[in-house]
């Protein structure tokens, strides 16, 4: 993929007045720039969409087809598409995940098998066949088919597991940046139609009530053809912008972005976009605007319909009509009656003035229709030639249409079939490529988003964990050690008592050989178990999706319906080749077992062109090993590996015997030395115990005396504290008594002040009363 330049906001002198209108990097939280991008793309595809509307009406318009007053047409476009569609795609793809390099690494093989099984289940759950049929119909009819992948997390409330959903997007619900080719596309957008309740559930958590400003309406055009109901819905766009590494959701009428996310939060995709490149038929040079195939022969279709209309018009007059002598009537009236009378049989019109009609000696005179018949024949010939021109333009051969000349040879028919296959091979390749890209995106979503336990359940594989593998290896190692000890014991017994060993061998001559075979088999099982990948290793490898893309090759099986006879022929060729090759390789391996590896590689090369050869690689390796072992036994030659292991086992047994003898001598010396050490150690231990006893007694006495001193100190301290407490109690009582006396004195002082104030008040009252009496006793002054 070509490098995509990161979308940046212009700064300084690079900034222009119109940048904010189409550059969302300037104000990424506002929807204006995003909507302007969508509107610009919609205008570029407006002519294409209008053309496709007319094409779809031409293909199947129920209102027009059921009308009885419409013009007569030859529905060649519908017939051609019904032939072309199954030729492009006819059976669902089967996911295939294999290591890129055939080095048979257990981790790569296990991971590829896991992903292949999960992909098969994911395709079944998403009903991939129904989806690809819709893509195929769009590709054949309008020149472009689009699919869109999305991850649906698990819903515990509804008891739904996580899964990958693949949606079909119609031509008006998919937009992308205006680019010359798909490698230059910087953003893609897909539309979804939601009601207000659905929009609230989807966007309220991020943008609140902003979704309410979207334009909710009923699509009347779609409702007329039964494509929707009366509920109002708004069109919400999901935009994946590779230049900004951002995913946003916007809608017409909403000023702000309704939601946004980083691509890593949704899915880790190698090619960023959640959709494969659309399946294209043909595009306008220099752009990605599709050009429907029907436009290449639209003129011929119109001409065929025109000729068909003329044929039906001429056929109305293609009836046998005649005249015979009758009573008096005008000739013109007779001719008009003959022309005006419409019936499906022959019509005879009576003529009263037969002499004036021509005086023919014939009893009946027939109306001439040779010119009409010749004209119809000529029109049919012209229409047939035009139809042949259409077939030449479309590339539909006679064989594909089920029409052929019985006089043609088989080679001529095969040539026509190959010619037709070549003309539609690009469309077949587009469907295969689209299916492969869908498989790749589905696998990437599962690797990055699915829980590993979900993948295990989908694949129904049993992959041991590291702990399980370690436990199994320990058990196998113990068994291997037991077999080894049995072999060493038999060797020791043989050296200790040769006669008894000979008798035992005479009774059971295969005992040692059986023991060796068990040992070799167990050792091989341990090696196989060690090479098996654990669940932790597989999970780590799957999570690193970049490494997965480097190591694994994701493909799909053919989506074209195979011809039954051709398939039988290919299988017959394969079985014939294997029947000839296997005996020769078997003889070569029997004569020289060392050539088994070369024969295996030769057999892989022979089956590589066949589809089944990809799944036979591991079986071929196992078959070669079995043939090599069998050939060695038939010749009486020991297996080199088994012989080497046996020699190693014997050498190991001798080494073990030498070790045992040395251990015995060393054990005797060590035992004598140990006895002397034990005696001296006993004496030292006795002295040590005595010293420790004396020390313990001294420490105990010292501890006892120290405890007594502490007790006495605590008693003295308690007496001092009791005296101090008694003094505090006496002092508190004295303070309380003094406070009581002070309070009594204050109370007496207060009473005295109250009595004094009462006496003063009485004295004042008396003085005031006295003054008033004195004033009352003085006479009033008189005026002289």
C-alpha positions in Angstrom: 0.0 0.0 0.0 1.3 3.4 -0.9 2.2 5.8 1.9 -0.6 8.1 3.1 0.4 11.6 4.1 -0.9 12.6 7.5 -3.6 15.2 7.6 -2.4 18.3 9.4 -3.8 21.7 10.2 -2.1 24.5 8.3 -0.2 27.1 10.3 1.2 30.5 9.6 1.6 31.5 6.0 0.2 28.1 4.9 -3.2 28.9 6.2 -5.9 29.9 3.7 -9.5 31.2 4.2 -11.1 28.1 2.8 -9.0 25.5 4.6 -11.4 25.0 7.5 -14.2 24.2 5.1 -12.7 20.9 4.0 -9.9 20.2 6.5 -11.3 18.5 9.6 -7.9 18.7 11.3 -8.4 22.4 12.0 -11.6 21.8 14.0 -11.8 18.1 14.6 -14.7 18.3 17.1 -17.0 20.2 14.7 -18.9 18.3 12.0 -18.9 21.1 9.3 -15.6 20.0 7.6 -16.6 16.3 7.8 -20.0 17.0 6.2 -18.4 19.1 3.5 -16.2 16.2 2.6 -19.2 13.9 2.3 -21.1 16.5 0.2 -18.2 16.9 -2.1 -18.0 13.1 -2.7 -21.8 12.8 -3.1 -21.7 15.5 -5.9 -18.9 13.6 -7.7 -21.0 10.4 -7.6 -24.4 12.1 -8.4 -24.3 11.4 -12.1 -23.3 7.8 -11.4 -26.2 7.3 -9.0 -28.8 8.8 -11.4 -27.6 6.5 -14.1 -27.8 3.5 -11.8 -31.4 4.5 -10.9 -32.4 4.2 -14.5 -30.4 0.9 -14.9 -32.3 -0.6 -11.9 -35.6 0.4 -13.4 -34.5 -1.2 -16.7 -33.5 -4.4 -14.9 -36.7 -4.9 -12.8 -39.5 -2.4 -12.4 -42.7 -4.0 -11.2 -44.9 -1.1 -12.0 -43.7 -1.0 -15.6 -43.6 -4.7 -16.2 -47.2 -5.3 -14.9 -48.6 -2.5 -17.1 -50.7 -3.6 -20.1 -50.3 -0.4 -22.1 -46.5 -0.3 -22.1 -44.4 -0.6 -25.2 -43.3 -4.1 -26.2 -39.7 -4.8 -25.2 -37.1 -7.6 -25.5 -35.8 -8.0 -21.9 -32.3 -8.8 -23.0 -30.6 -6.9 -20.2 -32.4 -9.0 -17.5 -31.6 -12.2 -19.4 -27.9 -11.4 -19.8 -27.5 -10.5 -16.1 -29.2 -13.8 -15.1 -26.6 -15.6 -17.1 -23.7 -13.4 -16.0 -24.4 -13.5 -12.2 -23.8 -17.3 -11.6 -20.7 -17.1 -13.8 -19.3 -14.4 -11.5 -20.1 -16.0 -8.2 -22.1 -19.1 -7.4 -20.9 -20.7 -4.1 -19.7 -19.3 -0.8 -15.9 -19.1 -0.1 -14.1 -21.4 2.3 -11.4 -19.7 4.4 -7.9 -21.1 4.1 -5.2 -20.0 6.6 -1.8 -21.6 6.0 1.8 -20.7 7.0 3.6 -18.7 4.2 6.6 -21.0 4.4 6.3 -24.8 4.5 8.7 -25.4 7.4 6.2 -27.2 9.6 6.7 -25.2 12.7 4.2 -26.4 15.3 3.3 -22.9 16.5 2.5 -21.6 13.0 0.6 -24.7 12.1 -1.5 -24.7 15.2 -2.2 -21.0 14.9 -3.2 -21.2 11.2 -5.5 -24.1 12.0 -7.1 -22.1 14.9 -7.7 -19.1 12.7 -9.0 -21.1 9.8 -11.6 -22.9 12.0 -12.6 -19.6 13.6 -12.9 -17.9 10.2 -15.2 -20.7 8.9 -17.4 -20.3 12.0 -17.4 -16.5 11.6 -18.4 -16.7 7.9 -21.2 -19.1 8.8 -22.5 -16.8 11.6 -22.5 -13.7 9.3 -24.1 -15.6 6.4 -21.4 -14.7 4.0 -23.1 -16.2 1.0 -26.1 -13.9 1.3 -23.7 -10.9 1.6 -21.6 -11.9 -1.4 -24.7 -12.4 -3.5 -25.7 -8.8 -2.9 -22.2 -7.7 -3.7 -22.3 -9.8 -6.9 -25.7 -8.3 -8.0 -24.4 -4.8 -7.5 -21.2 -5.6 -9.4 -23.1 -7.1 -12.3 -25.8 -4.4 -12.4 -24.2 -1.1 -11.4 -20.5 -1.9 -11.6 -19.6 -1.7 -7.9 -20.3 -3.9 -4.8 -19.4 -2.8 -1.3 -19.1 -4.8 2.0 -18.4 -3.4 5.5 -17.1 -5.2 8.5 -17.8 -4.3 12.1 -17.1 -5.9 15.6 -20.1 -6.6 17.8 -19.1 -7.1 21.5 -20.7 -9.7 23.7 -24.1 -8.8 25.2 -24.6 -10.6 28.5 -28.1 -9.2 28.9 -29.3 -10.8 25.7 -26.9 -13.8 26.0 -25.2 -13.0 22.7 -21.5 -13.8 22.2 -19.1 -11.5 20.4 -19.0 -11.8 16.7 -17.9 -10.1 13.4 -20.8 -8.7 11.4 -20.3 -8.1 7.6 -22.8 -5.6 6.2 -23.8 -4.8 2.6 -23.7 -1.1 1.7 -25.7 0.2 -1.2 -24.2 2.7 -3.6 -25.7 5.8 -1.9 -24.6 4.6 1.6 -20.9 4.4 0.8 -18.5 7.3 0.0 -14.8 7.8 -0.1 -12.3 10.5 -0.8 -12.0 11.6 -4.4 -8.9 9.8 -5.6 -7.4 8.4 -8.8 -7.1 4.8 -7.4 -7.8 2.9 -4.3 -4.3 3.2 -3.0 -4.7 6.9 -2.7 -8.0 6.9 -0.8 -7.6 8.7 2.6 -11.0 8.1 4.1 -14.1 5.9 3.7 -17.6 6.4 5.0 -20.6 4.2 5.5 -24.2 5.3 6.3 -26.6 3.8 8.8 -30.3 4.7 9.3 -31.4 5.0 12.9 -34.6 6.1 14.6 -34.5 8.6 17.5 -34.5 5.8 20.0 -31.7 3.9 18.3 -29.7 7.1 18.0 -30.1 7.9 21.7 -28.9 4.5 22.7 -25.9 4.9 20.4 -24.7 8.5 20.8 -26.2 9.9 24.1 -23.4 8.8 26.2 -20.8 10.7 24.2 -22.6 13.7 22.8 -25.8 14.0 24.9 -28.8 15.2 23.0 -27.0 16.4 19.9 -28.5 13.5 17.9 -31.9 15.2 18.1 -30.8 17.8 15.6 -30.3 15.2 12.8 -32.7 15.2 9.9 -35.3 12.5 10.6 -37.6 11.7 7.7 -39.3 8.9 5.8 -37.7 7.9 2.5 -40.8 8.1 0.2 -39.0 6.8 -2.9 -37.8 3.7 -1.0 -41.2 3.3 0.7 -43.0 3.2 -2.7 -41.0 0.1 -3.7 -41.4 -1.6 -0.2 -37.9 -0.9 1.0 -38.8 0.8 4.3 -41.7 1.6 6.7 -43.4 4.8 8.0 -40.9 5.4 10.9 -38.7 8.4 10.6 -35.0 7.7 10.4 -31.9 9.9 10.1 -28.7 9.1 8.1 -25.6 8.8 10.3 -22.2 8.5 8.7 -19.3 6.5 10.1 -16.0 8.0 8.7 -12.6 6.2 8.9 -9.9 8.8 8.2 -6.5 7.2 7.6 -4.6 10.6 7.4 -5.8 11.6 10.9 -6.0 8.1 12.3 -9.4 8.8 13.6 -13.0 7.4 13.4 -15.9 9.8 13.7 -19.7 9.7 13.5 -21.6 12.7 12.0 -25.0 13.5 10.7 -26.5 16.3 8.6 -28.1 18.9 11.0 -25.7 18.2 13.9 -23.0 20.8 14.4 -20.7 18.7 16.6 -19.2 15.3 16.1 -21.5 12.7 17.6 -18.8 10.2 18.6 -15.1 9.6 17.9 -12.6 6.9 18.5 -9.1 5.8 17.7 -8.9 2.9 15.3 -7.0 0.8 17.9 -10.0 1.1 20.2 -12.2 -0.6 17.6 -10.0 -3.1 15.8 -6.3 -3.3 14.8 -6.5 -3.6 11.0 -3.4 -3.9 8.8 -4.9 -1.7 6.1 -6.8 0.6 8.4 -10.2 0.5 6.7 -12.9 -1.8 8.0 -14.0 -2.6 4.4 -12.2 -4.2 1.5 -11.7 -2.4 -1.8 -15.1 -2.5 -3.5 -15.6 -5.0 -6.3 -15.3 -2.9 -9.4 -16.4 -3.8 -13.0 -14.9 -0.8 -14.7 -14.1 2.7 -13.6 -13.7 6.0 -15.3 -10.0 6.5 -16.2 -8.3 8.8 -13.6 -11.0 8.3 -10.9 -12.8 5.6 -8.9 -16.3 6.5 -10.3 -17.7 3.2 -11.7 -19.0 2.9 -15.2 -21.8 0.2 -15.4 -21.3 -2.3 -18.2 -24.8 -1.8 -19.6 -23.7 1.7 -20.8 -21.3 0.0 -23.2 -24.2 -1.6 -25.2 -27.1 0.7 -24.2 -27.5 1.9 -27.8 -27.8 -1.7 -29.0 -30.4 -2.4 -26.3 -32.5 0.6 -27.4 -32.2 -0.7 -31.0 -33.4 -4.1 -30.0 -36.4 -2.7 -28.2 -37.2 -0.5 -31.2 -37.1 -3.5 -33.5 -39.1 -5.5 -31.1 -41.8 -2.8 -31.1 -41.9 -2.8 -34.9 -42.2 -6.6 -35.0 -45.2 -6.5 -32.7 -46.8 -3.7 -34.8 -46.3 -5.6 -38.0 -47.5 -8.9 -36.5 -50.9 -7.3 -35.9 -51.4 -7.2 -39.7 -50.0 -10.6 -40.3 -53.4 -12.3 -40.7 -54.9 -14.3 -43.7 -57.9 -12.4 -45.0 -59.9 -13.0 -48.3 -62.8 -11.9 -50.4 -65.6 -13.9 -52.1 -68.6 -12.9 -54.3 -71.8 -11.7 -52.6 -74.7 -9.3 -52.9 -74.5 -5.6 -53.8 -71.9 -3.8 -51.8 -69.1 -1.4 -52.5 -65.5 -2.6 -52.9 -64.1 0.0 -50.5 -66.5 -1.0 -47.7 -65.4 -4.6 -48.2 -61.7 -3.8 -48.0 -62.2 -1.6 -44.9 -64.2 -4.4 -43.3 -61.5 -6.8 -44.0 -58.8 -4.6 -42.5 -60.9 -3.6 -39.5 -62.0 -7.1 -38.6 -59.5 -8.6 -36.1 -59.6 -12.2 -35.4 -57.1 -15.0 -34.8 -58.4 -17.0 -37.8 -58.9 -16.5 -41.4 -61.6 -13.9 -42.3 -63.7 -13.9 -45.6 -65.4 -10.7 -46.6 -68.4 -11.0 -49.1 -68.3 -8.8 -52.2 -71.6 -7.9 -54.0 -70.2 -6.4 -57.2 -67.7 -9.1 -57.9 -67.1 -7.9 -61.5 -66.1 -4.4 -60.3 -63.7 -6.1 -57.8 -61.7 -7.5 -60.7 -63.9 -10.2 -62.1 -61.5 -12.9 -61.0 -62.3 -16.4 -61.9 -61.1 -17.5 -58.4 -63.8 -18.1 -56.0 -61.8 -16.4 -53.2 -59.3 -13.6 -53.6 -56.7 -13.4 -50.7 -55.3 -10.1 -49.4 -51.5 -9.8 -50.1 -49.3 -10.1 -46.9 -46.0 -11.1 -48.6 -44.6 -7.7 -48.1 -45.4 -7.7 -44.4 -43.9 -11.2 -43.9 -40.8 -10.2 -45.7 -40.5 -7.1 -43.6 -40.9 -9.1 -40.4 -38.2 -11.5 -41.6 -35.8 -8.7 -42.3 -36.5 -7.1 -38.9 -35.9 -10.4 -37.1 -32.6 -10.8 -38.9 -31.5 -7.3 -38.0 -32.5 -7.8 -34.4 -30.6 -11.1 -34.2 -27.5 -9.3 -35.5 -27.8 -6.6 -33.0 -28.2 -9.2 -30.2 -25.1 -10.9 -31.5 -23.3 -7.6 -31.3 -24.4 -7.3 -27.6 -23.1 -10.8 -26.9 -19.8 -9.8 -28.5 -19.6 -6.7 -26.3 -20.5 -8.5 -23.1 -18.4 -11.6 -23.9 -21.2 -14.1 -23.3 -20.4 -17.1 -25.5 -23.0 -19.6 -26.9 -21.9 -22.2 -24.4 -22.5 -20.0 -21.4 -26.0 -19.2 -22.7 -26.8 -22.9 -23.4 -27.0 -22.3 -27.1 -24.7 -24.2 -29.5 -24.6 -25.7 -33.0 -24.9 -29.5 -32.9 -22.6 -29.6 -35.9 -19.7 -28.0 -33.9 -16.8 -30.0 -32.7 -15.8 -30.4 -29.1 -12.8 -28.2 -29.6 -14.9 -25.4 -31.0 -17.2 -25.6 -28.0 -14.3 -25.6 -25.6 -12.8 -22.6 -27.4 -16.1 -20.7 -27.0 -16.3 -21.6 -23.3 -12.8 -20.4 -22.7 -13.4 -17.2 -24.6 -16.5 -16.4 -22.4 -14.5 -17.3 -19.2 -11.7 -14.9 -20.2 -14.1 -12.0 -20.7 -15.6 -12.4 -17.2 -12.4 -13.5 -15.4 -11.8 -10.0 -14.1 -15.2 -9.9 -12.4 -14.6 -13.4 -11.0 -11.2 -12.2 -9.7 -12.9 -9.2 -8.1 -15.3 -11.4 -6.2 -12.5 -13.7 -5.1 -10.4 -10.8 -4.0 -13.3 -9.2 -2.1 -13.9 -12.5 -0.3 -10.3 -12.9 0.6 -10.1 -9.3 1.9 -13.2 -9.9 4.0 -11.6 -13.0 5.4 -8.4 -11.1 6.3 -10.3 -8.3 8.0 -12.4 -10.8 9.9 -9.3 -12.7 11.1 -7.7 -9.4 12.2 -10.8 -8.4 14.2 -10.9 -11.8 15.9 -7.1 -11.6 16.7 -7.3 -8.2 18.2 -10.8 -8.1 19.8 -12.0 -11.6 20.6 -11.2 -13.2 24.0 -8.9 -16.2 23.5 -11.5 -18.4 25.2 -14.0 -17.4 22.5 -11.5 -18.5 19.8 -10.9 -21.8 21.5 -14.7 -22.4 21.7 -15.2 -21.4 18.0 -12.3 -23.6 16.8 -13.2 -26.6 19.1 -9.5 -27.3 19.6 -7.8 -28.6 22.7 -4.6 -26.6 23.2 -2.8 -27.3 26.5 -1.7 -24.6 28.8 1.8 -24.3 30.0 0.9 -25.8 33.4 -0.9 -28.7 31.8 2.1 -29.4 29.4 4.6 -29.2 32.3 2.6 -31.6 34.4 2.3 -34.1 31.5 6.0 -33.8 30.8 6.9 -34.5 34.4 4.7 -37.6 34.3 6.4 -38.8 31.1 9.8 -38.0 32.5 9.1 -40.2 35.5 8.1 -43.1 33.2 11.2 -42.6 31.2 13.3 -42.7 34.3 11.6 -45.9 35.4 12.4 -47.5 32.1 16.0 -46.4 32.4 16.3 -47.8 35.9 14.9 -51.1 34.7 17.5 -51.3 31.9 20.3 -50.5 34.4 19.0 -53.2 36.8 19.0 -55.8 34.0 22.6 -54.9 33.1 23.7 -55.1 36.7 22.0 -58.5 37.1 23.8 -59.7 33.9 27.2 -58.7 35.3 26.5 -60.1 38.7 25.0 -63.5 37.6 25.7 -64.3 33.9 24.2 -67.7 34.2 20.9 -66.5 35.6 20.8 -63.8 32.9 21.2 -66.4 30.2 18.4 -68.4 31.5 16.2 -65.3 31.7 17.0 -64.4 28.1 16.2 -67.9 27.0 12.8 -67.7 28.7 12.0 -64.2 27.4 14.4 -63.3 24.5 12.5 -60.1 23.5 12.5 -58.5 27.0 15.4 -56.2 26.4 14.3 -55.3 22.9 10.8 -54.5 24.2 12.3 -52.4 26.9 14.4 -50.5 24.4 11.3 -49.9 22.1 9.3 -48.6 25.1 12.2 -46.3 26.0 12.5 -45.0 22.4 8.8 -44.5 22.1 8.5 -42.7 25.4 11.5 -40.5 24.5 9.9 -39.6 21.1 6.6 -38.8 22.9 8.4 -36.4 25.2 10.0 -34.7 22.2 6.7 -34.4 20.4 5.1 -33.0 23.6 7.8 -30.4 24.0 7.4 -29.2 20.5 3.6 -28.7 20.9 2.7 -25.0 21.4 0.9 -24.0 24.5 -2.2 -21.8 24.7 -0.1 -18.9 26.1 2.2 -19.1 23.1 -0.6 -19.2 20.6 -2.4 -16.3 22.3 0.7 -14.2 22.3 1.3 -14.9 18.6 -2.3 -14.1 17.7 -2.3 -10.8 19.5 0.7 -9.6 17.6 -1.3 -9.1 14.4 1.7 -7.7 12.5 3.7 -10.8 13.0 0.7 -12.8 12.1 0.5 -11.0 8.8 4.2 -11.8 8.1 3.9 -15.5 8.9 0.4 -16.6 7.9 -1.2 -16.5 4.4 -4.9 -15.9 4.4 -6.8 -17.1 1.3 -10.3 -18.3 0.3 -11.4 -21.2 -1.8 -12.8 -20.6 -5.3 -16.2 -18.9 -5.4 -16.9 -20.2 -8.9 -19.1 -23.2 -9.3 -16.9 -25.9 -10.7 -18.0 -27.8 -13.8 -18.9 -31.4 -12.7 -17.2 -33.1 -15.6 -14.1 -30.9 -15.3 -13.9 -31.6 -11.6 -14.2 -35.4 -12.2 -11.5 -35.2 -14.9 -9.1 -33.3 -12.6 -9.7 -35.8 -9.7 -9.1 -38.6 -12.1 -5.8 -37.1 -13.3 -4.7 -36.6 -9.7 -5.5 -40.1 -8.7 -3.8 -41.5 -11.9 -0.7 -39.4 -11.1 -0.6 -40.6 -7.5 -1.1 -44.3 -8.6 1.9 -44.1 -10.9 4.2 -42.1 -8.6 3.7 -43.8 -5.2 4.8 -47.3 -6.2 8.0 -45.9 -7.8 8.8 -43.8 -4.7 8.1 -46.8 -2.5 10.6 -48.9 -4.4 13.2 -46.2 -4.3 12.8 -45.8 -0.5 12.8 -49.6 0.0 16.1 -49.8 -1.9 17.6 -46.8 -0.2 15.8 -45.6 2.9 18.0 -42.4 2.9 16.2 -41.1 -0.1 12.9 -40.8 1.8 13.3 -37.1 2.3 13.9 -36.5 -1.4 10.9 -38.6 -2.4 8.7 -36.7 0.0 9.7 -33.3 -1.5 9.2 -34.8 -5.0 5.7 -35.9 -4.0 4.9 -32.5 -2.6 6.0 -30.9 -5.9 3.8 -33.3 -7.8 0.6 -32.5 -5.8 1.3 -28.8 -5.5 -0.8 -27.7 -8.5 -3.9 -29.5 -7.1 -6.1 -27.8 -4.5 -5.9 -30.8 -2.2 -2.1 -30.7 -2.2 -2.1 -27.9 0.3 -3.7 -30.1 2.9 -1.6 -33.1 2.2 1.8 -31.7 3.1 1.7 -33.0 6.7 0.3 -36.4 5.6 3.0 -36.8 3.0 5.7 -36.3 5.6 4.1 -38.9 7.9 3.7 -41.3 5.0 7.4 -41.0 4.0 8.5 -41.7 7.6 6.3 -44.8 7.8 7.5 -46.1 4.5 11.1 -45.6 5.5 10.6 -47.5 8.7 8.8 -50.3 7.0 11.5 -50.6 4.3 14.2 -50.9 6.9 12.3 -53.7 8.7 11.7 -55.6 5.5 15.5 -55.6 4.7 16.4 -56.6 8.2 18.4 -53.5 8.6 18.1 -51.8 11.9 16.7 -48.4 11.9 19.7 -46.0 12.1 18.0 -43.8 14.6 17.0 -46.8 16.7 20.4 -48.3 16.5 22.0 -45.0 17.6 19.6 -44.7 20.5 20.4 -48.4 21.5 24.1 -47.7 21.5 23.6 -44.6 23.5 21.5 -46.6 25.9 24.2 -49.3 26.3 26.9 -46.7 26.8 24.8 -44.9 29.3 24.2 -48.2 31.1 28.0 -48.9 31.3 28.6 -45.4 32.6 25.9 -45.9 35.2 27.6 -49.2 36.3 30.9 -47.5 36.7 29.2 -44.7 38.6 27.6 -47.3 40.9 31.0 -49.0 41.7 32.6 -45.7 42.3 29.8 -44.7 44.5 30.1 -47.9 46.6 33.8 -47.4 47.2 33.3 -43.7 48.0 30.4 -44.7 50.3 32.6 -47.1 52.3 35.3 -44.5 52.8 32.8 -41.8 53.6 31.2 -44.2 56.1 34.4 -44.8 58.1 35.2 -41.1 58.0 31.7 -40.4 59.1 32.0 -42.8 62.1 35.1 -41.0 63.3 33.5 -37.7 62.9 30.4 -38.9 64.7 32.5 -40.0 67.8 34.4 -36.6 68.0 31.1 -34.9 67.3 29.4 -36.8 70.2 32.1 -35.7 72.7 32.0 -32.1 71.5 28.2 -32.3 71.6 28.3 -33.5 75.2 30.6 -30.8 76.3 28.6 -28.3 74.4 25.4 -29.5 76.1 26.9 -29.2 79.5 28.2 -25.7 78.9 24.8 -24.8 77.4 23.1 -26.2 80.5 25.3 -24.2 82.9 24.7 -21.1 80.8 21.0 -21.7 80.8 20.9 -22.1 84.5 22.9 -18.9 85.1 20.6 -17.1 82.6 17.6 -18.4 84.4 18.8 -17.3 87.8 19.8 -13.9 86.5 16.4 -13.6 84.9 14.6 -14.6 88.1 16.6 -12.0 90.1 15.9 -9.4 87.5 12.2 -10.2 87.6 12.2 -9.9 91.5 13.9 -6.5 91.3 11.4 -5.3 88.7 8.5 -6.5 90.9 9.9 -4.6 94.0 10.4 -1.6 91.8 6.8 -1.8 90.6 5.6 -2.1 94.3 7.5 1.0 95.4 6.3 2.8 92.4 2.7 1.8 93.1 3.0 3.0 96.8 4.4 6.4 95.5 1.6 6.6 93.1 -1.0 5.8 95.7 0.4 8.5 98.1 0.4 11.0 95.3 -3.1 10.1 94.4 -4.2 10.5 98.1 -2.5 13.9 98.3 -4.3 14.9 95.1 -7.6 13.8 96.6 -7.0 15.8 99.8 -5.8 18.8 97.8 -8.9 18.5 95.7 -11.2 18.3 98.7 -9.5 21.4 100.2 -9.9 23.3 97.0 -13.5 22.3 96.8 -14.1 23.5 100.4 -12.4 26.8 99.7 -14.4 27.2 96.6 -17.6 26.5 98.5 -16.6 29.1 101.1 -15.8 31.7 98.4 -19.1 31.0 96.7 -21.0 31.4 100.0 -19.1 34.7 100.7 -20.0 35.9 97.2 -23.6 35.0 97.8 -23.6 36.8 101.1 -22.0 39.9 99.4 -24.6 39.8 96.7 -27.4 39.6 99.3 -25.9 42.5 101.2 -25.7 44.6 98.1 -29.2 43.8 97.2 -30.4 44.8 100.7 -28.4 48.0 100.5 -29.8 48.9 97.2 -33.3 48.2 98.4 -32.7 50.5 101.5 -31.4 53.2 99.2 -34.3 52.9 96.9 -36.7 53.2 99.9 -34.8 56.2 101.2 -35.0 57.9 97.8 -38.7 57.2 97.6 -39.3 58.7 101.0 -37.3 61.8 100.1 -39.2 62.2 97.0 -42.5 61.8 98.8 -41.4 64.4 101.4 -40.6 66.9 98.7 -43.9 66.4 97.1 -45.7 67.0 100.5 -43.6 70.2 101.1 -44.6 71.5 97.8 -48.2 70.9 98.4 -48.1 72.8 101.8 -46.8 76.2 100.3 -49.5 78.8 99.4 -49.9 79.9 95.7 -48.3 83.3 95.1 -50.7 86.3 94.5 -50.5 89.1 92.1 -50.4 92.6 93.5 
